[in-house]
Amino acid sequence: MASSKEYLNFIIEQLSELEEITYRAMMGEYIIYYRGKLVGGIYDDRLLVKPVKAAVSLMPNATFELPYEGAKEMLLVDDVDNRDFLAELFNTMYDELPLPKKKDRQIRI
């Protein structure tokens, strides 16, 4: 099941206090970036984030779920109605998130 644009808009609105929130559509789901780093995504109308130590410590009772078959487990964010919590979560996670990988734009023959 693909995620709805309405749920994406709701999550983006909940994150509106943060600067540089961007997203990219991917196969019916949405990948979410914060200040250029991949934080998580919306999968089947669920907000899932990378299970970095900061996220696990802020959500010790969160469940690990698969965004899609064959993927690595991510943390389910249940408290999506709490804007302050979401801002704290993303800000706390930021330093632990890896930098984006540089894409090799050379043409190989």
Steps between C-alpha positions, in 0.01 A plus 500: 500500500637841407499793740250778448593855407270612784708315761820642350355852520396440863852387598666788310266742681589340835869557416447859383689644800818343360689657214617305199252213511480350153358182357525288190237267361624147446282213375182627668674590826688810619858537622547784752816706532598746771770751409611272220522178703263207460301470825239247399185490296132443468413142418141374487391821679746440786785731598812286541843633597851356498574314824794715613584506874335839553170382353504178702568694822217747430259218411606204716168321447480558125452198280738404223319459170593429142429785259472242220601140442876453496579832669674561831276553802413854600333655805129577485419850624165479680484855636457679168244740649764654728690765299743576781592133533555464125725807494698365797527158336632633169739746668635233735547249217672740262860465622484119484367484146752431225579757237341431161710291266650686206367375170753414233381689193761362263383301203656157495564323174 
